[in-house]
Amino acid sequence: MTATTAPISAPRNVRWILLGVMLAMLLGMLDNMIIGTAMPTIVGELGGLDRLSWVVSAYTLATAASTPIWAKLGDLFGRKPNFLTSIVIFLIGSGLSGAAQNMDQLIGFRVLQGIGAGGLAAGAFAIIGELIPPRERAKYMGMTASVMALATIGGPLVGGLVTDHFGWRWAFYLNLPIGLIALVWCQLTLHLTAKRPNAKIDYLGAALLTVTISAIVLVATWGGTQYAWGSPQVIITIAIAVLGLPAFLWSQTRAAEPIIPLSLFANRNFTLTSVLSVMVGVAMFGAVSFLPLFQQTVQGASASNSGLLLLPMMVPIIVVSQIAGRVMSKTGRYKVFPILGGVLLTAGSIALATVGTGTSRLESSIYMALLGAGMGFLMQMTVLIAQNSVQMKDIGAASGVSTLFRTLGGSFGVALFGALFNRQITGALAGAGGPAETHGGHLDPTMLSNLPTVVRDAYLHGVASGINSIFTWAAVLCALGLVAALFIVEVPLRQLGPPAGGAPAAPKETVSQS
């Protein structure tokens, strides 16, 4: 038995080790992208069109609610067994989803799958944090950005091919062999700290957090779309969130091992990076959700693989995150990167707020590249700075909070942007005497070509105006993120132990090699 805190240097074969972790992380990110293309086929076989949105919402809800809980359990009981358990749960959920006989079963199994996915994202960041000290960690954080880009670009393509040639059930079964490889890989290569002695689970905090996050995500999902903002369903859900949040915060002050230690937010950098995580979620999910629609309808791009339409944004994310990581590892300096990220996100949003029906694909691609470069400076940097701000024993909780805030930012961003977008579409069509129902703001090419010229032109202008509204608000929010970045304090990246000048040293933990 030995004692340790943070690693002095990364294992020599760390990229080989992380390959299995990234493979598991890819599964969680890829799943919704693949399933989206299989939706029409699923409804055709199982029915339940009125509950179709829950196939995605149930997964997203379970992922968001479980992420901070998985993160804390990893801190308490060891990140390796925690991560392996999340893979197993995800695979069980995948197998059961593929075997579902009706829509209700599929939704239920998607909840199970989402619970597993919550552990994949939080676990991957925490494992990187435990294996690699912050000064070296930046070089490897770009791997997670590459995984995200690969999932976004390749998911729709893979989903379409699998559904067309093998059936929609294989969109779920495909996870099984890949997940088993990741499971065995991680079991054989990961050697991490064992559980802390006398660890206690905060059951009350976990329950209150699950209820509160579920209510928040449901408000963002339902409000103004499935239900009116003044409907009983939305009002009751808002009330649950409003009551649940202070109850959860109160529980964290009394728990021996709180799910989210409130003391983390006493650290300025941790709080500021949490704000930046929200901004990144808003920009990323907003762009992924609405830019392909503009490209397909206004610019006439092919809808055969919507993921490829995002290449101008995704490639800069990968390239910039790799460059920033290497510079950060070499110099130990990092404050400039969140500031650059905030500037580029704001500039890209302002540029996209000016697009119109005459904007060329080259112009919009340049604007998307600005947005992607901003995300590349911020996405992994926020996690790394958050991890460097806490003691080693809380690195999982810090990673979970960062991931959660990004998810919540994305949920509310899509809800806000969807309301703005639909209002512009509805107004444009009403002014031209067009149909009030636009299927959530989307008319496929066949429907669009059948409209009278005046109505079609009004719809295209409405889409462009919707994008203008979305990115005008995105620019405002990203500017607030830039202000937050200016106040980050550049604490030296540690090679061992607690953050310099920060909290007292974490208690040494008894470990064993797995």
C-alpha positions in Angstrom: 0.0 0.0 0.0 1.2 3.4 -0.9 0.0 7.0 -0.8 -0.4 9.5 -3.6 -2.1 12.7 -4.6 -1.8 13.9 -8.2 0.6 12.4 -10.7 4.0 13.9 -11.2 4.0 13.1 -14.9 1.8 11.2 -17.3 2.4 7.5 -17.9 4.6 7.0 -21.0 1.8 5.0 -22.7 -0.9 7.5 -21.7 -2.3 7.9 -25.3 -2.7 4.2 -25.6 -4.5 4.1 -22.3 -6.8 7.0 -23.2 -7.7 5.4 -26.5 -10.2 3.1 -24.7 -11.5 6.0 -22.6 -12.1 8.1 -25.7 -13.8 5.1 -27.4 -16.3 4.9 -24.6 -16.8 8.6 -24.5 -17.5 8.5 -28.3 -20.4 6.1 -27.7 -22.2 8.5 -25.4 -21.7 11.5 -27.8 -22.5 9.6 -30.9 -25.7 8.0 -29.8 -28.2 10.9 -30.2 -26.6 11.9 -33.5 -27.1 8.3 -34.9 -30.6 7.9 -33.5 -31.8 11.2 -35.0 -31.5 9.8 -38.5 -33.4 6.6 -37.6 -36.4 8.4 -36.1 -38.7 8.1 -39.1 -38.1 4.4 -39.4 -38.6 3.8 -35.7 -42.0 5.5 -35.7 -42.9 3.6 -38.8 -42.4 0.3 -37.0 -43.3 1.1 -33.3 -45.8 3.9 -33.8 -46.2 6.5 -31.0 -45.5 9.6 -33.1 -46.9 11.8 -30.2 -44.1 10.5 -28.0 -41.3 10.6 -30.6 -39.5 13.6 -29.0 -39.1 11.6 -25.8 -36.7 9.2 -27.5 -34.2 12.0 -27.5 -35.4 13.9 -24.4 -35.4 10.9 -22.1 -31.8 10.2 -23.0 -30.7 13.9 -22.6 -32.6 14.2 -19.3 -31.0 11.1 -17.8 -27.6 12.1 -19.0 -27.8 15.6 -17.5 -29.3 14.4 -14.2 -26.8 11.6 -13.6 -23.5 13.4 -14.7 -22.7 15.1 -11.4 -23.7 12.0 -9.4 -21.4 9.8 -11.4 -18.6 12.3 -11.0 -19.0 12.3 -7.2 -19.2 8.5 -7.0 -15.9 8.4 -8.9 -14.3 10.6 -6.3 -15.6 8.4 -3.5 -15.3 4.9 -4.8 -12.6 5.0 -7.5 -12.9 6.3 -11.1 -12.0 3.0 -12.8 -14.9 0.8 -11.3 -17.2 3.8 -11.7 -16.3 4.3 -15.4 -16.6 0.5 -16.1 -20.0 0.4 -14.5 -21.2 3.3 -16.6 -20.1 1.5 -19.8 -21.9 -1.7 -18.7 -25.2 0.3 -18.0 -24.9 2.1 -21.3 -24.5 -1.2 -23.1 -27.4 -2.8 -21.3 -29.5 0.2 -22.2 -28.4 0.0 -25.9 -29.2 -3.7 -26.1 -32.6 -3.3 -24.6 -33.4 -0.2 -26.8 -32.6 -2.3 -29.9 -35.0 -5.0 -28.7 -37.8 -2.6 -27.7 -41.3 -3.7 -28.9 -43.1 -0.4 -28.5 -42.4 3.2 -28.0 -42.9 3.2 -24.2 -40.3 0.4 -23.9 -37.9 2.3 -26.1 -38.3 5.5 -24.0 -37.7 3.6 -20.8 -34.6 1.9 -22.1 -33.3 5.2 -23.4 -33.4 6.5 -19.8 -31.2 3.6 -18.8 -28.9 4.3 -21.7 -28.7 8.0 -20.7 -27.8 7.2 -17.1 -24.8 5.2 -18.4 -23.9 8.0 -20.8 -23.8 10.5 -17.9 -20.9 8.5 -16.4 -19.0 8.3 -19.7 -18.5 12.0 -20.1 -17.9 12.9 -16.5 -15.7 9.8 -16.0 -13.5 10.5 -19.0 -12.6 14.0 -17.9 -11.9 12.9 -14.4 -9.7 10.0 -15.5 -7.7 12.4 -17.6 -7.4 14.6 -14.6 -6.1 11.8 -12.4 -3.7 10.3 -14.9 -2.1 13.5 -16.1 -1.0 16.7 -14.2 -2.5 20.0 -15.5 0.7 21.2 -17.1 0.8 18.1 -19.4 -3.0 17.6 -19.5 -3.6 20.4 -22.0 -1.9 18.3 -24.7 -4.4 15.5 -24.3 -7.6 17.6 -23.8 -7.7 18.1 -27.6 -8.5 14.4 -27.9 -11.9 15.0 -26.3 -12.6 17.9 -28.8 -11.7 15.5 -31.6 -14.2 12.9 -30.3 -17.0 15.5 -30.1 -16.3 16.7 -33.7 -16.2 13.1 -35.0 -19.5 12.3 -33.3 -21.2 15.5 -34.7 -19.9 14.9 -38.2 -20.0 11.2 -38.5 -23.1 10.4 -36.4 -25.8 11.3 -39.0 -23.8 9.5 -41.7 -23.4 6.3 -39.7 -27.0 6.4 -38.6 -28.3 6.8 -42.1 -26.1 3.9 -43.5 -26.9 1.6 -40.6 -30.6 2.2 -40.7 -30.8 1.9 -44.5 -28.8 -1.4 -44.7 -29.5 -3.2 -41.4 -32.5 -1.6 -39.8 -33.0 0.9 -37.0 -32.4 -1.6 -34.3 -28.7 -1.8 -35.3 -28.3 1.9 -34.6 -28.4 0.6 -31.0 -26.8 -2.8 -31.4 -23.8 -1.1 -33.1 -22.8 0.2 -29.6 -22.4 -3.4 -28.2 -19.2 -4.6 -30.0 -17.6 -1.1 -29.7 -18.6 -0.8 -26.1 -17.2 -4.2 -25.2 -13.9 -3.3 -26.8 -13.8 -0.1 -24.7 -14.8 -2.1 -21.6 -12.0 -4.7 -21.9 -9.5 -2.0 -23.0 -10.1 0.1 -19.9 -10.1 -2.9 -17.6 -6.7 -4.0 -18.8 -5.0 -0.6 -19.1 -6.4 1.7 -16.4 -4.6 1.7 -13.1 -6.1 4.4 -10.8 -6.6 5.2 -7.2 -8.9 3.0 -5.1 -11.9 4.2 -3.1 -11.5 6.5 -0.2 -12.0 4.9 3.2 -15.3 5.5 5.0 -16.9 7.1 2.0 -20.6 8.1 2.4 -23.1 8.6 -0.3 -25.3 11.8 -0.2 -28.6 10.1 -1.1 -30.7 13.1 -0.2 -28.5 15.4 -2.3 -28.6 13.0 -5.2 -32.4 12.8 -5.2 -32.9 16.5 -4.9 -30.3 17.2 -7.7 -32.0 14.6 -10.0 -35.4 16.2 -9.5 -34.1 19.7 -9.9 -32.1 19.1 -13.0 -34.9 17.0 -14.5 -37.3 19.9 -14.0 -34.9 22.5 -15.5 -34.3 20.4 -18.6 -38.0 19.7 -19.0 -38.8 23.4 -18.8 -36.2 24.1 -21.5 -37.6 21.2 -23.6 -41.3 21.8 -23.2 -41.6 25.6 -22.9 -43.0 27.2 -26.0 -42.9 24.0 -28.0 -44.8 21.0 -26.6 -46.6 23.2 -24.1 -47.2 27.0 -23.9 -45.2 28.8 -21.3 -48.3 29.5 -19.3 -49.6 26.0 -19.4 -50.0 24.0 -16.1 -47.4 21.5 -17.2 -44.7 24.2 -17.6 -45.7 26.2 -14.5 -45.7 23.1 -12.3 -42.3 22.1 -13.7 -40.9 25.6 -13.1 -42.2 25.5 -9.5 -40.5 22.1 -8.9 -37.2 23.6 -10.2 -37.6 26.8 -8.1 -38.3 24.8 -4.9 -35.8 22.0 -5.7 -32.7 24.2 -6.2 -32.6 25.9 -2.7 -33.5 22.5 -1.1 -30.6 20.9 -2.9 -28.2 23.7 -1.9 -29.3 23.4 1.7 -28.7 19.6 1.6 -25.1 20.2 0.3 -24.3 22.3 3.4 -25.2 19.4 5.7 -23.9 16.4 3.8 -20.6 14.8 4.9 -19.7 14.1 1.2 -21.9 16.5 -0.8 -22.6 15.7 -4.5 -21.4 19.2 -5.5 -19.3 20.7 -2.7 -20.4 24.4 -2.5 -16.9 25.3 -1.4 -15.8 24.8 -5.0 -17.6 28.0 -5.9 -15.6 30.0 -3.4 -12.7 29.6 -5.9 -13.0 32.5 -8.4 -11.6 30.5 -11.3 -13.9 27.6 -10.8 -17.0 29.9 -10.7 -15.8 31.8 -13.8 -15.2 28.7 -15.8 -18.6 27.4 -14.9 -20.0 30.6 -16.5 -17.9 30.0 -19.5 -19.1 26.4 -19.8 -22.7 27.7 -20.0 -21.7 30.1 -22.8 -19.9 27.3 -24.7 -23.0 25.1 -24.4 -25.3 27.9 -25.6 -23.1 28.6 -28.7 -22.3 25.0 -29.6 -25.8 23.5 -29.3 -27.4 26.6 -30.9 -25.1 26.4 -33.9 -25.5 22.6 -34.3 -29.3 22.8 -34.1 -30.0 25.7 -36.4 -27.1 26.4 -38.8 -27.7 23.2 -40.9 -31.3 24.3 -41.4 -30.1 27.7 -42.8 -27.6 25.9 -45.0 -30.2 23.4 -46.4 -33.1 25.8 -46.9 -31.6 29.1 -47.8 -28.3 28.1 -49.3 -29.6 24.9 -51.0 -27.1 22.5 -49.3 -27.8 18.8 -49.4 -29.4 17.3 -46.4 -28.0 13.8 -47.0 -25.5 14.3 -44.2 -26.2 17.3 -42.0 -23.0 16.6 -40.0 -20.8 17.5 -43.0 -22.4 20.9 -43.1 -20.8 21.7 -39.8 -17.2 20.9 -41.0 -16.3 24.6 -41.2 -17.0 24.9 -37.5 -15.7 21.5 -36.3 -12.3 21.5 -38.0 -11.2 24.8 -36.2 -12.4 23.3 -32.9 -10.0 20.3 -33.4 -7.1 22.4 -34.7 -7.3 25.2 -32.2 -7.8 23.0 -29.2 -4.7 21.0 -30.2 -2.6 24.2 -30.7 -3.8 25.8 -27.5 -3.1 22.7 -25.5 0.5 22.3 -26.8 1.2 26.0 -26.2 -0.3 25.8 -22.7 1.8 22.7 -21.9 5.0 24.3 -23.1 4.6 27.7 -21.5 2.3 27.1 -18.5 0.3 30.1 -19.5 -3.4 29.9 -20.2 -5.4 33.1 -19.3 -5.1 34.4 -22.9 -7.0 31.4 -24.3 -10.3 31.9 -22.6 -10.1 35.6 -23.6 -9.3 34.7 -27.2 -12.2 32.2 -27.1 -14.6 34.8 -25.8 -13.5 37.3 -28.5 -13.8 34.8 -31.3 -17.2 33.4 -30.1 -18.6 36.9 -29.9 -17.1 37.9 -33.3 -18.4 34.8 -34.9 -21.9 35.3 -33.4 -22.0 38.9 -34.6 -21.0 37.8 -38.1 -23.6 35.1 -38.2 -26.2 37.6 -37.1 -25.7 39.4 -40.4 -26.4 36.5 -42.8 -29.2 36.8 -45.3 -30.7 35.0 -48.3 -27.8 36.3 -50.4 -25.0 35.1 -48.1 -22.7 32.7 -49.9 -21.6 29.4 -48.5 -18.0 30.7 -48.4 -19.0 33.7 -46.2 -21.1 31.6 -43.8 -18.3 29.0 -43.6 -15.8 31.8 -42.6 -18.2 33.0 -39.9 -18.7 29.4 -38.7 -14.9 29.0 -38.6 -14.7 32.0 -36.2 -17.3 30.4 -34.0 -15.4 27.1 -34.1 -12.1 28.7 -33.2 -13.7 30.3 -30.2 -15.0 27.0 -29.0 -11.6 25.4 -29.6 -10.0 27.9 -27.2 -12.7 27.3 -24.6 -14.2 23.9 -24.6 -11.4 21.9 -23.0 -9.7 24.9 -21.4 -12.7 25.5 -19.1 -12.5 21.9 -17.8 -8.8 22.1 -17.3 -8.8 25.4 -15.4 -11.7 24.1 -13.2 -9.7 20.9 -12.4 -6.6 23.0 -11.6 -8.7 25.1 -9.1 -9.7 22.2 -6.9 -8.1 19.5 -4.7 -7.4 16.1 -6.3 -10.1 14.5 -4.2 -12.7 16.8 -5.9 -11.5 16.6 -9.4 -14.4 14.4 -10.4 -17.0 16.7 -9.0 -15.3 19.6 -10.8 -15.4 17.8 -14.1 -19.0 16.9 -13.5 -20.1 20.4 -12.8 -18.3 21.7 -15.9 -20.0 19.1 -18.1 -23.4 19.7 -16.4 -23.2 23.5 -16.9 -22.4 23.0 -20.6 -25.4 20.7 -21.0 -27.8 23.1 -19.2 -26.5 26.0 -21.2 -27.1 24.0 -24.4 -30.6 23.1 -23.3 -31.6 26.6 -22.5 -29.9 28.0 -25.5 -31.8 25.7 -27.9 -35.1 26.5 -26.1 -34.4 30.3 -26.3 -33.2 30.1 -29.9 -36.0 27.9 -30.9 -38.6 30.4 -29.6 -36.8 33.2 -31.4 -36.5 31.2 -34.6 -40.1 30.1 -34.8 -41.4 33.6 -34.0 -39.5 34.9 -37.1 -40.8 32.1 -39.3 -44.4 32.4 -38.1 -44.3 36.2 -38.6 -42.8 36.0 -42.1 -45.4 33.4 -43.3 -48.3 35.2 -41.7 -47.3 38.4 -43.6 -47.2 36.5 -46.9 -50.4 34.5 -46.3 -48.5 31.2 -45.8 -49.3 28.2 -43.6 -49.1 28.7 -39.9 -47.8 25.2 -39.3 -44.1 24.9 -40.3 -43.2 21.7 -38.4 -41.0 23.5 -35.9 -39.7 26.0 -38.4 -38.7 23.4 -40.9 -40.2 22.7 -44.4 -38.5 20.0 -46.4 -37.4 20.7 -50.0 -40.5 19.1 -51.5 -42.9 21.1 -49.3 -40.9 24.3 -50.0 -41.0 23.8 -53.7 -44.8 23.4 -53.7 -45.4 26.7 -52.0 -46.3 29.8 -54.0 -43.3 31.9 -54.9 -44.3 34.8 -52.6 -44.7 32.4 -49.6 -41.5 30.5 -50.4 -39.5 33.7 -50.5 -41.1 34.9 -47.2 -40.2 31.5 -45.6 -36.5 31.8 -46.7 -36.3 35.4 -45.4 -37.9 34.2 -42.2 -35.2 31.5 -41.8 -32.5 34.1 -42.4 -34.2 36.5 -39.9 -34.4 33.7 -37.4 -30.7 33.0 -37.6 -30.1 36.8 -37.2 -32.1 36.8 -34.0 -30.5 33.7 -32.7 -26.9 34.9 -33.1 -27.7 38.5 -32.0 -28.6 37.0 -28.6 -25.8 34.6 -28.8 -23.4 37.5 -29.3 -24.8 39.2 -26.1 -24.3 36.0 -24.1 -20.8 35.3 -25.5 -19.8 38.9 -24.6 -20.8 38.2 -21.0 -18.6 35.1 -21.2 -15.8 37.3 -22.5 -16.2 39.6 -19.4 -16.0 36.5 -17.2 -12.8 35.4 -18.9 -11.1 38.7 -18.2 -11.4 38.1 -14.5 -9.7 34.6 -14.5 -6.6 34.6 -12.4 -3.7 32.7 -13.9 -2.8 30.3 -11.1 0.3 28.3 -12.1 -0.6 24.8 -13.4 0.5 22.4 -10.8 2.6 19.3 -11.4 1.7 17.7 -8.0 -0.8 18.3 -5.2 -3.2 21.2 -4.7 -3.4 24.4 -6.7 -0.8 26.9 -5.9 -2.0 29.5 -3.5 -5.3 27.7 -3.3 -6.9 25.3 -0.9 -4.9 23.3 1.6 -3.4 20.1 0.5 -5.8 17.3 -0.1 -5.5 14.5 2.4 -3.4 11.6 1.2 -5.4 8.8 -0.1 -4.6 5.1 0.3 -4.5 3.4 -3.1 -3.9 0.1 -4.7 -3.1 -0.8 -8.2 -6.1 -2.3 -10.1 
